[in-house]
Amino acid sequence: MTSMQRRRDVIGGLIVMTIGTGFLTVGSDLDMGSSFRMGPGYFPNVLSVVMIALGLAITGLALRCPKGEGGSTPLPWRGLLLILGAAVFFGFAVRGLGLAPVLLGVVLASAWASRYAAVRTSVSLAAGVAAFCTFLFIQMLGLPLPLTGPWLSLEQGSPLASAMASVELPAFSGPAPSQ
């Protein structure tokens, strides 16, 4: 492991621990409940503890490895921007676009963050994840998330309806239909 990789893993582990600690601090005000009757704070607190443990493991493994020699590797900007952008897009657009379209976009962006992703595999992965999550969260768990949101409806005042209303279609000038 090069010194750059080692430093990056230590910093990454510390960041994961910090985020986990922050969520644990914020989630400590919520009611925990029990394993059989989970309160609103149970799942966030469990995930926070898991994040702290993973951060400790990443940091510990990076510090335990002997120093290696080598140059630094460039930061994968495309992957970083696509992953962060996908998370931000999900947060801002899930209510407006709906769960299925947002999941398609998020999974496609996340898959394309890798330089090894193929279009066919990415599209099939996105469709499968969107179908599974839609079934799980809307049908099975009954979460109040729209399948498709108001931004995609053709109702009065929606962005799509406004765009469709402003488009002028060419008049049909072919032969008159026979009766």
Backbone as JSON, one array per atom type, in Angstrom:
{
  "sequence": "MTSMQRRRDVIGGLIVMTIGTGFLTVGSDLDMGSSFRMGPGYFPNVLSVVMIALGLAITGLALRCPKGEGGSTPLPWRGLLLILGAAVFFGFAVRGLGLAPVLLGVVLASAWASRYAAVRTSVSLAAGVAAFCTFLFIQMLGLPLPLTGPWLSLEQGSPLASAMASVELPAFSGPAPSQ",
  "N": [[0.85, -1.17, 0.0], [0.65, 2.11, -0.95], [1.97, 5.24, 0.33], [0.24, 7.31, -0.22], [-2.2, 5.97, -0.68], [-2.52, 4.84, 1.82], [-2.73, 7.12, 3.48], [-5.04, 8.2, 2.36], [-6.9, 6.16, 2.97], [-6.87, 6.29, 5.78], [-7.85, 8.9, 6.2], [-10.32, 8.62, 4.92], [-11.52, 6.63, 6.55], [-11.68, 8.06, 8.95], [-13.45, 10.07, 8.18], [-15.77, 8.55, 7.65], [-16.25, 7.59, 10.25], [-16.73, 10.04, 11.53], [-19.07, 10.96, 10.22], [-20.82, 8.88, 10.95], [-20.8, 9.24, 13.74], [-21.93, 11.78, 13.91], [-24.55, 11.31, 12.88], [-25.38, 9.51, 14.81], [-25.4, 11.13, 17.06], [-27.38, 13.04, 16.35], [-29.54, 11.28, 15.96], [-29.93, 10.3, 18.52], [-31.87, 11.57, 19.95], [-34.23, 10.51, 19.11], [-36.83, 8.05, 19.63], [-35.83, 4.83, 20.51], [-37.02, 2.22, 20.81], [-37.53, -1.33, 20.54], [-36.06, -4.42, 19.31], [-38.2, -5.84, 18.34], [-40.31, -4.03, 18.29], [-39.68, -1.53, 16.7], [-38.61, 1.79, 17.09], [-38.66, 5.18, 15.76], [-35.99, 5.91, 15.84], [-34.44, 3.65, 15.83], [-33.39, 2.26, 13.49], [-31.77, 4.32, 12.2], [-29.88, 4.72, 14.29], [-28.7, 2.18, 14.54], [-27.52, 1.93, 12.0], [-25.73, 4.05, 12.21], [-23.97, 3.14, 14.19], [-22.91, 0.96, 12.83], [-21.62, 2.33, 10.75], [-19.66, 3.71, 12.23], [-18.19, 1.53, 13.19], [-17.27, 0.43, 10.75], [-15.7, 2.58, 9.85], [-13.76, 2.58, 11.86], [-12.59, 0.08, 11.3], [-11.58, 0.48, 8.69], [-9.75, 2.56, 9.14], [-8.09, 1.33, 11.04], [-7.03, -0.88, 9.59], [-5.63, 0.51, 7.62], [-3.69, 1.84, 9.12], [-2.32, -0.29, 10.18], [-1.03, -1.56, 8.08], [2.17, -1.9, 6.55], [4.31, 0.8, 5.54], [4.43, 1.59, 2.14], [6.07, 2.0, -1.03], [5.8, 4.29, -3.69], [4.02, 6.2, -6.2], [1.52, 8.81, -6.16], [-1.97, 8.35, -6.79], [-4.28, 9.61, -9.2], [-7.21, 11.52, -8.32], [-10.39, 10.13, -8.74], [-12.36, 11.98, -10.39], [-14.69, 11.91, -11.99], [-16.15, 9.67, -11.05], [-16.47, 10.43, -8.37], [-17.99, 12.84, -8.58], [-20.28, 11.87, -9.92], [-21.36, 9.98, -8.08], [-21.8, 11.55, -5.74], [-23.44, 13.5, -6.87], [-25.61, 11.9, -7.65], [-26.7, 11.14, -5.18], [-27.49, 13.64, -4.16], [-29.28, 14.4, -6.16], [-31.25, 12.41, -5.82], [-32.26, 13.11, -3.28], [-33.36, 15.68, -3.78], [-35.17, 15.25, -5.9], [-36.95, 13.09, -5.53], [-39.56, 13.42, -4.55], [-40.71, 15.05, -6.5], [-40.28, 13.83, -9.06], [-40.86, 11.17, -8.56], [-40.51, 7.78, -7.27], [-39.64, 5.64, -9.03], [-38.59, 6.86, -11.53], [-36.52, 8.43, -10.4], [-34.9, 6.53, -9.15], [-34.03, 5.11, -11.4], [-32.4, 7.06, -12.62], [-30.5, 7.53, -10.57], [-29.28, 5.01, -10.18], [-28.23, 4.56, -12.73], [-26.42, 6.74, -12.93], [-24.71, 6.09, -10.82], [-23.72, 3.62, -11.66], [-22.37, 4.38, -13.97], [-20.32, 5.74, -12.86], [-18.21, 4.1, -12.59], [-15.45, 3.16, -14.56], [-15.6, 0.82, -15.86], [-18.18, 0.13, -16.47], [-20.78, -1.09, -18.52], [-23.16, -0.11, -21.02], [-25.48, -1.7, -21.52], [-25.51, -3.45, -19.3], [-25.68, -1.57, -17.23], [-28.18, -0.32, -17.73], [-29.94, -2.5, -17.48], [-29.44, -3.18, -14.81], [-30.3, -0.8, -13.56], [-33.04, -0.81, -14.22], [-33.86, -3.19, -12.94], [-33.23, -2.66, -10.21], [-34.85, -0.4, -9.77], [-37.41, -1.5, -10.22], [-37.48, -3.48, -8.19], [-37.1, -1.93, -5.81], [-39.28, -0.2, -5.99], [-41.42, -2.02, -5.77], [-40.83, -3.08, -3.22], [-40.73, -0.79, -1.42], [-43.05, 0.76, -1.97], [-45.24, -1.02, -2.48], [-44.94, -3.29, -0.65], [-44.01, -2.22, 1.87], [-45.54, 0.04, 2.05], [-44.85, 2.77, 1.93], [-45.36, 6.3, 1.71], [-44.64, 7.21, -1.02], [-44.58, 8.58, -4.26], [-45.1, 6.73, -7.3], [-44.65, 7.79, -9.88], [-44.02, 11.2, -10.03], [-45.45, 14.54, -9.49], [-44.08, 16.2, -11.29], [-43.94, 14.82, -13.63], [-46.52, 14.51, -14.45], [-49.45, 15.22, -16.45], [-51.1, 17.16, -15.58], [-52.72, 20.34, -14.97], [-50.47, 23.01, -14.61], [-48.15, 21.59, -14.04], [-44.62, 21.09, -14.63], [-44.09, 19.53, -16.94], [-46.52, 19.6, -18.31], [-46.67, 22.33, -18.87], [-44.48, 22.62, -20.57], [-45.3, 20.98, -22.66], [-47.54, 22.37, -23.53], [-46.45, 24.64, -24.62], [-45.28, 23.83, -26.94], [-45.63, 23.85, -30.37], [-47.36, 21.89, -32.6], [-46.91, 20.72, -35.93], [-49.3, 21.36, -38.49], [-51.5, 18.95, -39.96], [-51.2, 18.14, -43.27], [-51.89, 16.35, -45.21], [-53.61, 14.08, -47.48], [-57.18, 14.13, -47.37], [-58.95, 12.12, -45.03], [-60.62, 9.2, -46.15], [-64.05, 8.17, -46.26]],
  "CA": [[0.0, 0.0, 0.0], [1.47, 3.31, -1.02], [1.69, 6.21, 1.39], [-0.95, 8.08, -0.61], [-3.35, 5.12, -0.41], [-2.63, 4.7, 3.27], [-3.26, 8.38, 4.0], [-6.41, 8.3, 1.87], [-7.73, 5.24, 3.75], [-6.99, 6.83, 7.14], [-8.76, 10.04, 6.14], [-11.65, 8.08, 4.6], [-12.05, 5.99, 7.75], [-12.04, 9.12, 9.91], [-14.66, 10.73, 7.68], [-16.9, 7.64, 7.88], [-16.53, 7.62, 11.69], [-17.31, 11.34, 11.87], [-20.45, 10.97, 9.75], [-21.57, 7.97, 11.82], [-20.95, 9.88, 15.05], [-22.9, 12.87, 13.73], [-25.89, 10.75, 12.79], [-25.7, 8.92, 16.12], [-25.72, 12.25, 17.94], [-28.68, 13.58, 15.95], [-30.55, 10.25, 16.15], [-30.09, 9.9, 19.91], [-33.09, 12.18, 20.47], [-35.38, 9.73, 18.66], [-37.16, 6.87, 20.43], [-35.2, 3.62, 19.97], [-37.89, 1.05, 20.78], [-36.81, -2.59, 20.7], [-35.9, -5.12, 18.04], [-39.51, -6.3, 17.87], [-41.13, -2.84, 18.09], [-38.68, -0.51, 16.42], [-39.02, 3.18, 17.09], [-38.12, 5.93, 14.62], [-34.55, 6.09, 15.95], [-33.75, 2.37, 15.88], [-32.61, 1.98, 12.28], [-30.66, 5.28, 12.04], [-28.84, 4.5, 15.29], [-27.98, 0.95, 14.2], [-26.66, 2.26, 10.86], [-24.65, 4.92, 12.7], [-22.99, 2.29, 14.87], [-22.23, 0.19, 11.78], [-20.69, 3.26, 10.07], [-18.52, 3.95, 13.12], [-17.38, 0.3, 13.19], [-16.58, 0.34, 9.46], [-14.66, 3.6, 9.85], [-12.66, 2.06, 12.7], [-11.92, -1.0, 10.58], [-10.82, 1.06, 7.58], [-8.62, 3.29, 9.71], [-7.18, 0.35, 11.67], [-6.31, -1.63, 8.55], [-4.69, 1.42, 6.95], [-2.58, 2.13, 10.03], [-1.6, -1.53, 10.45], [-0.23, -1.94, 6.91], [3.47, -1.22, 6.49], [4.41, 1.83, 4.51], [4.95, 1.13, 0.85], [6.63, 3.06, -1.85], [5.07, 4.48, -4.94], [3.5, 7.54, -6.43], [0.12, 9.03, -5.83], [-2.91, 8.09, -7.87], [-5.17, 10.77, -9.35], [-8.54, 11.4, -7.75], [-11.37, 9.83, -9.8], [-13.34, 13.04, -10.32], [-15.95, 11.51, -12.61], [-16.86, 8.82, -10.11], [-16.83, 11.22, -7.18], [-19.08, 13.75, -8.91], [-21.49, 11.13, -10.25], [-21.92, 9.39, -6.87], [-22.34, 12.62, -4.91], [-24.56, 14.1, -7.6], [-26.75, 10.98, -7.6], [-27.31, 11.24, -3.85], [-28.16, 14.94, -4.08], [-30.42, 14.31, -7.08], [-32.29, 11.6, -5.18], [-32.87, 13.89, -2.22], [-34.14, 16.8, -4.28], [-36.13, 14.93, -6.95], [-37.79, 11.92, -5.3], [-40.96, 13.85, -4.4], [-41.19, 15.66, -7.73], [-40.28, 12.88, -10.17], [-41.36, 9.87, -8.14], [-39.47, 6.83, -6.9], [-39.11, 4.86, -10.15], [-37.67, 7.62, -12.39], [-35.33, 8.87, -9.66], [-34.02, 5.37, -8.98], [-33.39, 4.85, -12.68], [-31.32, 8.03, -12.79], [-29.47, 7.35, -9.54], [-28.52, 3.78, -10.44], [-27.44, 4.78, -13.96], [-25.3, 7.62, -12.61], [-23.78, 5.35, -9.96], [-23.05, 2.6, -12.47], [-21.45, 5.05, -14.9], [-19.18, 6.28, -12.12], [-17.12, 3.17, -12.84], [-15.01, 3.18, -15.96], [-15.81, -0.52, -16.41], [-19.61, -0.09, -16.66], [-21.29, -1.17, -19.88], [-24.49, 0.48, -21.11], [-26.51, -2.73, -21.39], [-25.53, -3.89, -17.91], [-26.15, -0.46, -16.4], [-29.61, -0.12, -17.93], [-30.67, -3.62, -16.87], [-29.3, -3.02, -13.37], [-31.17, 0.29, -13.13], [-34.44, -1.26, -14.31], [-34.08, -4.18, -11.89], [-33.22, -2.0, -8.89], [-36.03, 0.46, -9.7], [-38.58, -2.36, -10.05], [-37.44, -4.11, -6.87], [-37.31, -0.92, -4.76], [-40.67, 0.26, -6.09], [-42.25, -3.08, -5.18], [-40.55, -3.19, -1.8], [-41.06, 0.37, -0.61], [-44.41, 1.26, -2.19], [-46.23, -2.08, -2.32], [-44.79, -4.11, 0.55], [-43.89, -1.42, 3.09], [-46.58, 1.06, 2.02], [-44.35, 4.13, 2.14], [-46.11, 7.26, 0.89], [-43.82, 7.76, -2.1], [-45.26, 8.4, -5.55], [-44.39, 5.96, -8.32], [-44.2, 8.91, -10.7], [-44.42, 12.39, -9.3], [-46.18, 15.6, -10.18], [-43.31, 16.8, -12.37], [-44.15, 14.04, -14.85], [-47.94, 14.4, -14.76], [-49.93, 16.16, -17.46], [-52.09, 18.02, -14.95], [-52.51, 21.78, -15.13], [-49.48, 23.63, -13.74], [-46.93, 20.81, -13.87], [-43.6, 21.52, -15.6], [-44.23, 18.8, -18.19], [-47.7, 20.13, -19.0], [-46.31, 23.66, -19.37], [-43.59, 22.42, -21.72], [-46.09, 20.41, -23.75], [-48.46, 23.4, -24.02], [-45.72, 25.66, -25.38], [-44.8, 23.24, -28.19], [-46.62, 23.87, -31.45], [-47.23, 20.77, -33.5], [-47.23, 21.11, -37.3], [-50.63, 20.96, -38.95], [-51.52, 17.84, -40.9], [-51.58, 18.66, -44.59], [-51.98, 15.24, -46.13], [-54.93, 13.9, -48.11], [-58.31, 14.0, -46.44], [-59.3, 10.72, -44.81], [-61.82, 8.76, -46.86], [-65.06, 7.57, -45.38]],
  "C": [[0.89, 1.24, 0.0], [1.09, 4.28, 0.09], [0.47, 7.04, 1.08], [-2.21, 7.27, -0.33], [-3.58, 4.99, 1.08], [-3.23, 5.97, 3.88], [-4.71, 8.56, 3.6], [-7.34, 7.38, 2.66], [-7.91, 5.73, 5.18], [-7.98, 7.99, 7.14], [-10.18, 9.57, 5.83], [-12.29, 7.41, 5.8], [-12.47, 7.0, 8.79], [-13.3, 9.85, 9.48], [-15.89, 9.85, 7.92], [-17.26, 7.62, 9.36], [-17.18, 8.93, 12.1], [-18.77, 11.43, 11.44], [-21.31, 10.07, 10.62], [-21.81, 8.57, 13.19], [-21.96, 11.02, 14.98], [-24.33, 12.36, 13.67], [-26.31, 10.11, 14.11], [-26.09, 10.01, 17.1], [-27.1, 12.82, 17.63], [-29.79, 12.56, 16.23], [-30.77, 9.84, 17.6], [-31.33, 10.51, 20.55], [-34.33, 11.38, 20.1], [-35.58, 8.5, 19.54], [-36.6, 5.61, 19.77], [-36.2, 2.47, 19.81], [-37.07, -0.19, 21.06], [-36.69, -3.26, 19.33], [-37.24, -5.56, 17.47], [-40.47, -5.14, 17.61], [-40.2, -1.66, 17.92], [-39.3, 0.88, 16.43], [-38.38, 3.9, 15.92], [-36.6, 6.12, 14.69], [-33.76, 4.8, 15.89], [-32.83, 2.18, 14.67], [-31.5, 3.01, 12.06], [-29.53, 5.07, 13.05], [-28.03, 3.24, 15.0], [-27.04, 1.22, 13.02], [-25.49, 3.15, 11.28], [-23.57, 4.11, 13.38], [-22.22, 1.45, 13.85], [-21.24, 1.08, 11.03], [-19.47, 3.53, 10.93], [-17.6, 2.73, 13.13], [-16.62, 0.14, 11.88], [-15.46, 1.37, 9.36], [-13.47, 3.19, 10.7], [-11.88, 0.98, 11.98], [-11.05, -0.46, 9.44], [-9.58, 1.76, 8.1], [-7.6, 2.33, 10.32], [-6.37, -0.43, 10.65], [-5.29, -0.75, 7.84], [-3.48, 1.71, 7.83], [-1.73, 0.89, 10.28], [-0.68, -1.93, 9.31], [1.11, -1.21, 6.95], [3.48, -0.2, 5.36], [5.01, 1.23, 3.25], [5.52, 2.31, 0.09], [5.82, 3.16, -3.12], [4.54, 5.89, -5.03], [2.03, 7.63, -6.05], [-0.75, 8.74, -7.05], [-3.85, 9.29, -7.99], [-6.55, 10.48, -8.76], [-9.53, 11.14, -8.87], [-12.53, 10.82, -9.76], [-14.68, 12.64, -10.89], [-16.77, 10.67, -11.65], [-17.33, 9.58, -8.89], [-18.02, 12.13, -7.46], [-20.38, 13.01, -9.23], [-22.14, 10.52, -9.0], [-22.53, 10.47, -5.98], [-23.54, 13.29, -5.58], [-25.8, 13.21, -7.58], [-27.45, 11.05, -6.25], [-28.07, 12.55, -3.68], [-29.4, 14.96, -4.97], [-31.56, 13.52, -6.46], [-33.02, 12.42, -4.12], [-33.77, 15.0, -2.72], [-35.29, 16.38, -5.21], [-37.09, 13.79, -6.64], [-39.26, 12.31, -5.15], [-41.52, 14.4, -5.71], [-41.29, 14.69, -8.89], [-40.92, 11.55, -9.82], [-40.21, 8.9, -7.94], [-38.84, 6.14, -8.11], [-38.19, 5.68, -11.05], [-36.4, 8.06, -11.67], [-34.37, 7.71, -9.46], [-33.34, 5.0, -10.28], [-32.2, 5.79, -12.88], [-30.17, 7.82, -11.82], [-28.62, 6.11, -9.84], [-27.69, 3.92, -11.71], [-26.23, 5.66, -13.68], [-24.26, 6.89, -11.77], [-23.03, 4.29, -10.75], [-22.03, 3.24, -13.41], [-20.3, 5.73, -14.18], [-17.96, 5.37, -12.29], [-16.72, 3.23, -14.3], [-15.22, 1.83, -16.63], [-17.27, -0.8, -16.73], [-19.95, -0.12, -18.14], [-22.73, -0.66, -19.89], [-25.57, -0.56, -20.87], [-26.63, -3.2, -19.95], [-26.07, -2.8, -16.99], [-27.65, -0.26, -16.52], [-30.41, -1.26, -17.3], [-30.58, -3.58, -15.35], [-30.24, -1.94, -12.86], [-32.64, -0.13, -13.16], [-34.76, -2.27, -13.2], [-34.15, -3.56, -10.5], [-34.46, -1.13, -8.73], [-37.29, -0.38, -9.49], [-38.61, -2.99, -8.65], [-37.74, -3.1, -5.75], [-38.73, -0.37, -4.8], [-41.6, -0.76, -5.46], [-42.07, -3.13, -3.67], [-41.09, -2.0, -1.01], [-42.49, 0.86, -0.78], [-45.44, 0.17, -1.92], [-46.13, -2.8, -0.98], [-44.77, -3.28, 1.84], [-44.91, -0.29, 3.16], [-46.1, 2.47, 2.3], [-45.09, 5.1, 1.22], [-45.24, 7.97, -0.14], [-44.57, 7.56, -3.41], [-44.42, 7.56, -6.5], [-43.82, 6.91, -9.36], [-44.8, 10.16, -10.07], [-45.13, 13.43, -10.13], [-45.4, 16.27, -11.3], [-43.51, 16.07, -13.69], [-45.62, 13.92, -15.23], [-48.31, 15.44, -15.81], [-51.03, 17.06, -16.9], [-51.72, 19.48, -15.15], [-51.46, 22.28, -14.14], [-48.21, 22.82, -13.55], [-45.9, 21.26, -14.91], [-43.73, 20.82, -16.95], [-45.41, 19.32, -18.99], [-47.41, 21.51, -19.59], [-45.42, 23.55, -20.6], [-44.37, 21.9, -22.92], [-47.02, 21.47, -24.36], [-47.73, 24.43, -24.88], [-45.2, 25.13, -26.72], [-45.92, 23.27, -29.22], [-46.35, 22.71, -32.38], [-47.59, 21.23, -34.91], [-48.63, 20.59, -37.69], [-50.51, 19.83, -39.97], [-52.0, 18.34, -42.26], [-51.63, 17.57, -45.64], [-53.36, 15.15, -46.76], [-56.01, 13.71, -47.04], [-58.65, 12.53, -46.26], [-60.59, 10.36, -45.53], [-62.78, 8.08, -45.91], [-65.67, 6.37, -45.99]]
}
